[in-house]
Structure formats: structure tokens, C-alpha cells
Amino acid sequence: MTAWECARSAVRALRANLLRSALTMLGIVIGVAAVIAMVAVGSGAQSRVAEQIRSLGANLLLVQPGSGSEGAVRLGAGSRHNLTEDDAAAISAEVAGVVVVAPTVAGSAHLVHGNRNWSSLVGGVTPDYLVARDWRIGKGRAFTSDEVQTAAKVVLLGATLAEQLFPNREPLGQRVRITNVPFTVIGVLGEKGQTAESGRDQDDVALLPLTAARVRVLGARVPISRRAVDFVLVKATSSEAMAGVQEQIVRLLRQRHRVAPGADDDFQVREPAAAMEAQAAAARSLTWFLAAVASVSLVVGGISIMNIMLVSVTERTREIGLRQAVGARRRDIRHQFLIEAVMLCLLGGLTGIALGVAAAIAIAELVDWPIFISPLAVVVAFGFAGAVGVFFGFYPAHKASRLDPIEALRFE
């Protein structure tokens, strides 16, 4: 018997018991569908986290003031206001491996244009902030260092804020009042999307020159220092240089702030992308764990296929004896039943692929979650289904091939 003849015989045997064949494939269908859906959702989560890491900016360190206290109550990071523009200038001048240093003040403010108003995050920054965040200008231009020095009343709007204040209108050159101070829109920032940790819309922001934000909008940060900043962004030359830059910053700021040996730092130096990378690694591990759990269904399906194939061998004992009597060799009988088992698994695999893709798309639509259907996952799941057919179908096929023709013909 040729492979084609064995396949035709297997198809006829499967069609003779459609319901039994469908129920036998069910474990394979569920296993393949679950693997594909889990990997698609997990890969989507990883891609979202990777996009968030890119939106932060590459090789970025965040320097924050330490935590203050009121009585016995600690107020949390950033409450001491002991980080200044002079600290940022010292980091830029004395720390090796730094591309730019961007001191920043931030707060909420009300923005008004005509009869439209919107409460948004307002950041006072220098031109280096856009370099540190790898933030492009969508329209217009960025402000200059001279405009920072003169506290010029110019503003860059995030894409969301520009849409809220200027729906279907060109914002460039328009006036916006921020806490009753008029500012001219000179640019619109490119889209960044939401942050992974807080879910805040990064495009709902207005960026002003640092001096203008402090003097005209946000006021003095603390009574004792008008040069205090909320945080400093430091962009390193490469990911390999990050650890060295961080150590140099810690040493420099401890020296500048006169922190005693053994005492805790009065500031924090964090790598924002590190937490997200840990989140991505956790999502990756969870994805493969769920895929491994789902693959158990494939093994269960393989066991059910072995069981049904053994029943099929018993039911078709006389057919096997007749084939052997007319010249079929043992390997022909073995191939016939093995192809039947593999065909069951492959049909289940194809059905599972379609069901898994549909389930992943449905999940994406229902919960607004990104998915990525990996061709590799589809191929591996389909190949594993075929391997299950070979592994669990071999014993029934071998048993069928070892039947005695005389005993098989006499079987009732």
C-alpha cells in the first residue's frame, strides 16, 4: 500500500465514525487553541511593555529628591525639595558617560483657549528634556535655551491636550492661558501613549521653559530655594554605561549634599526602564507557564486518541486479517493505523489554530488588549499536535500489525 492509499483508507475510517472522531480530536483542539491564545495575549503584553520602555527614552536615569517628614510621618519620595538646578549642572559637568541632563519642575494647571478649558500636567523643562525622552516634535518647533533664560511665554502641547483645546483647528501660533498667564503655542509634541505603571496619558501635557513654569505658573518650589526642581533626567551614552553613571551620580550628590558617611541618601537614583523590564520578564514567564499548562491538554488528547485507536483495532480485527490474507505486509497495516492517528491530530490541530486565533482576537476586542499571533507558536503547536499523533498512535498501529492473520480472520 502506498502512503496515498493509506491516507484514503484513514479518511474512510474517520468518516465512518464522525462523532467519535470529533470527540477524540477535542483534546487536541482545546490544547492547540489554548496554547496559541495564551502566547498571543502574552506576546501582546510584552510588546506593550516594550513600547512603554521605548516611550520613556533609552538609557534614562531618574534622580529624585529624598523623602521629607512632618513629625513622625514620612511624606514619600520627592517631598524634601533638596534637588536643584545646580545639582543638575554639576552632574552634567562632572559625571562621565552622560549625554544630557534635564532638570524639571512639574505640577497641574488649568489651560484655557476661547470657550474650551482643560486641566493638565504642566512641566517646566529645558530643551535637553526632549533629547532625554527621545521625544520628537510633531508640529512646529521646540523652545530654545535663550527662551529658557528669558522665561519666554511659549508652550509645547501634547497631542491629547492640543486635540482638547483645538479640535479640528491648527494650534500653532494660538494663545493659551495657563493660570491666567497667556502663552503662545509654538509646537505640538509627537504621540507617546500611556505609561505602563500608572496608565497616565503622556500626551496630556504642556511643556514650558523651566524658568517660565517656575516664575509665571507654578511659583517658587520651596521658600528657601527658587532653584529647586522636582526631578532630574539623566541620559547615559549607552546601556552599558548606566551602572557607572548611577554610581558617579550617587557619589557626587552625597558630596554636594554633605551626607555623612553611613547615613542614608537624601535623594534617589532610579532606572525607570528597569521596573518595566522586570514586568516584561514576568509577563514572558507567565506566558510560557500558561502555554505549558495548556499543552497538557495535548497530552490528554493524545491519550484519548490512543484509547480510541485501540478500540478501532479491536473493531477492525477481521479487516486486518483480510488485508493480511490478500498480501498486506505488517508495515502496511502499521502505516495505515499510524496515518489515521496522525490525521486525527492534524485535523484537530488545524481546528485548534482557527479557534485559538479567533479566541485571541475576541480577547483583544473585549478587553482592549494588544495581541501578537506568533507564526512560530502556530507552527510549533501544529507540529506538536502531529508529534502527539505519532507518539500515541504508534502502539495501537504496532499492535494491529502484529495480529496473527488466521486468528484475525476467525475473530468474531
N, C-alpha and C positions, 0 to 999 in steps of 0.2 A: 504494500500500500504506500502511495506517495503521501507527502505532507498535506497536499490539497485534498486528497481523498479522506484522510483522517479528519481534516477540518470540516469537510462536508458532513461526515458521519457525526462529528461532535455537535454541529449545528442542528442536525435532525434530532439527536438525543435531547438537546436542550429545549427545542420547540415542542417535543412530545410531553414535557412537564414544565410548562411555562411558569405556573405559580410557584412550584418548588424551586425552580431555577432563580426566580426573582427573590424569594425569601432567602435563599442561600447566598445571593450576592449582597444582601442588605448590610452585613457587617463590613464588607469591603467598601460599599458605597459610603457608609457613615464614616469609616476611618479616613478615606481619602478626602471626603468633603471637609471633615473637621481639621485635618492637617493643613489643607490649602487655606481655609478660612482663618485659622489661628495665625499662620505665617503671614497672610496678607494684612491682617489687623496689626500684628506685632511689627511688621516691616513699616507699616504706615506710621506707627508711633515712633519708631526710630527715625524715620525721615523727618517727622515734625520736630523732634528734639534737635536733630542735626541742623535743621533750618533755623531754629531758635538760637543755636550756638553761633551760626554764621551771622545772624542779625545783631548779635551783641558786638561783634568785631573780633578780629583774630588777635591772639596773643595779648589779651587785655587783663590788667590788674586793677582792682578797685581798692583805693585807700580811703578809709572812713575814720572819723573821729571815734574816740572811745566812748564808753557809757558813763553818763553822769549819774548823780543821785540826789534825791531830796529826802533828807533824814535817813531812814533805813531802806528807802525804796530806790532800787536801781532803775533808771529810765530807759536803758537799752542803748544799742549802738547808735552813734551819731548825735547823742544828746549833749556832749561836752563842748562842742564848738571850739575845739582847740587845734583844728587843722586850718592853715591859712594859705593864701597865695604865695607867701614867702616860702613855705614848705614845698609847694609845687615847683617854684623856681629853683630851689635847692636840689630837688630830685632831678630836674631837667639838666642842671649844670654838673652835678657830681656823680650821678649814677650811670655807669656804663651799660650799654645794651638797650638804651631807651630811644624810641623813635619820636614820640611826642608825649607831653604831659598836659592834661586838660583839667584845670580847677573848675568846679561847677557849684552853683547855688541853685536851689530848686524850691518851688512852692506852688500852691494853687492860686489861680486868679480868674476873674471874670473877664471875658473878652466880648466886646460889643461892636457890631457893624450894622448901621441902619436900625432896622427893627428886629435883627437877629442877634442872639447872645448865646454864649456857651461857656461853661466853666471847664477849665482845662489845666493841665500841668504846665507850668512856666519854668523854663530853665535858663539860667544865666551862664553863658559859656563863652569860650574863646574859639577862634577858627580851628584850633587843634582838636576840639571835641569831635568835629565831623570826621577828621582823619582817624582819630582813635576808634570811633564807632564804625568806620568804613561806611559812612552814611553819605550817599550821593544827593545832589540837588536835582530834583525833578524838573523844576522850572525856575527861571531867574538866576540869582547868584547868592553866594554866601557873603556875610559881612566880613570886613577887613580888620586888621589889627588896629588901624587908625580909628575905625568906628568904635572899637572896644575902648581905646584910650579916651576918646571924647564922649563916651556914654551916648552914642548916637541912638536916636529913637527909630530903630529899624527892627524888623522881626522876620523870622522864618517860621512858616506854618507847616505843621504835619499834614499829611494828606487827608486824614479824617477831619481835623479841625478846619482845613480850608473848605472841605465839602459842606460842613455845617454852617459856616459863616458866609460862604459864597457859592450857593448851589447854582449850577449852570451859569456861572459868571467867572470872569478872569480876575483872580485875586491880586495879581502883580500891580503895584502902584496904588492900591487902595489903602485907606486909612482904617486902622482898628484901634479902638480904645481899650486899654488894659488898665484896670483900676483908675479909669478916667484920665489916663495919660494917652495921647494919640501916638500911634506908631505906624510907620509905613511898611507895607508888606513888600519885601524885596525878593522873596523866593519861597518855593514850596518844596518840602523835602520828599525824597523818594519813599515809597512804602516799605515799612519794616514788619508790620503784622503784630501779633500778640506775643507777650512774653510767656515762656513755658511755666515759670514758677507761680506768678500771680494772675496770669490771664489778662493783664492790663494791655490796652491798645497803645502800642508805642507811637502810632501815628497821631494820637490825640495829644499833641504837644505844641508849644510855641517856644522857640529858642530866641533869646535876646542876647545882645552883647553883655558880658559879665557885669561890667560897671553899670550899665543902664538898668539891668534887672535889680541890682542891689540898691542903687540910689533912687530910681524912679518907681519901682514896682514892689519889690519885696522888702525894702527897708534894710536897715543895718541888721546883720545876722545876730549879733550879741552886743550889748552896750560896751564891752571892753575892747572889741576889735571889729572895725569895719572891713577888715580884710579876711575874715573867717569865711570858709567855704564848707559846703555840705559834704562833698567828697571830691576826690581827685582820680581821674582815669589815667593810667599809665600804659602805653602801648610798647611792648617789647619788640626787639628786632626779629625774634623767632621763638618758636615754642620751646626750643632747647635752652634759650636764654632766660626763660621765665623764672626758674628757681633761683638763679644767681641774682637777677634783678630784684626779686622779692626779698632776698637776704640783705642786699645792699640798702633797700628802702627801709627795712626794719632797723638796721644799724644807724642809718642817718637820722631817722626821726627820733629814735631813742636819745641820740646825742643832742639833737636840736631841742627836744622837749625836756631834757635833763632828767630822764628817767633813771632812777637809782638802780645799780646792779642787783638783780634778783627780783626787782619789782615788776609787776605786770605792765604790759604796754598800755599807753593811753590812746591807742589807735588800733585799727585793724587793717590788714592787707589780705584781700581775698582774691581768688581767681573765679570769676562768675561762671566761666565755662566748665569748671571742674565739677560743680554740682550737677550741671546738665549732662555732662558726660557720664557721671555715675548713674544718673537717671536713665540714660540711653543704654548703659550696660545692664541695668536691672531689667529694662524692657526687653532687651535681647535675650537675657537668660530666661525670663518668664515666657517669652515666645517659644523658645526651643523646649522648655519644660512642658508647655501645653501641647506642643506638637508631638512630643514623646508620649504623653498621656493619650492623645488622640490616636496615635499609631497602635496602641493596644487593641483598638477595635479591628485593625487589620489582622492581628494575630487571632483574635476571636473569630473573625470571619474565615480565616484560613482553617481553623479547627472545624467550623461548621461545614466547610467545603470538603474536608477530608471525610467527615462523617457521612455526608450525602453521597460522596463518590463510593464509599464502601457499600452503602445501601444499593447504589446503582450497579456495582459489580455483582452483588448477590442477585439482584433482579434480572440481570442480563447474562447469567451464567450459561444458559443454553445457547445464547447468541455467540458468546465467546467460544464455546465448544464447536459450534458450527463453523465459525470463521477458521478456527484451527484445523478442522477436518478438511476444509477446502484449500488449505495451503498457507494460511496466515502464520507468520512467524511470531515468536514471543515479543520481539521488539516492535512488530506492527501493532499488537494488542496494547503493549505498554504505551506506545506513541499515541494511539487513539484516545485512551483514557487521560493521558497526561495533557494532551492538547485540549480536551474537553474541560479539564480543571483550570488550565491557564486561560482559556477563553472566557470561562465564568468570571475569573478575577479581572481580566482586562475589560470586559463589558462593565463590571462593577466599578472599575477604575475610571472609565470614561464618564459614567453616570455621576460618580463622585466628584470628578473635576467640574462638571457643569453645575452640580448642586453647590459645591464649595465656592465657586466664583459668584454664583447668584447670592449665596449667603453673605459673602464679604461685601458685595455691592449693597445689599439690603442693610447691613450694619452701618456702612458708611452713610447711607441716606437717612437712617433713623436717628443716629446719634451724632451726625455731622463729624465723623472721624475719618481722617485720611487713610487710604489703604494702598498697598502696593502688591499686586499679584505677581509673584516672582516666577518667571518661566522655569527656573531651576527647581523650585519647590514643586511645580506641576509635573515636571519630568521625573523627579525623584519619587514622588508619590505614585505616579503611574508605573514606574519601573519596580517599585517596592511591591505594588499590587501583583505584577507579573511574577516577581520572585516568590511571593506567598503562594501563588498558584502552583509553581514548580515544586516548592518545598513540601506543601501539604498534599499535593496531588500525586507525588511520586509513589508513596506507599500503596495507595489503592491501585494505581496503574501497575505497579510491580506485582501486587497480589493477583491481579487479573491475568497478567502474562504467565504466572506460574501454575495456573489451573491445569489439571490433567484433562485432555480432550475427551477421553472416554467417560470420566466421572462427570464432566460438564454436560455432555450430551444426555446422560442418564438423569441429570438434576431435574427435579420437579418443583 
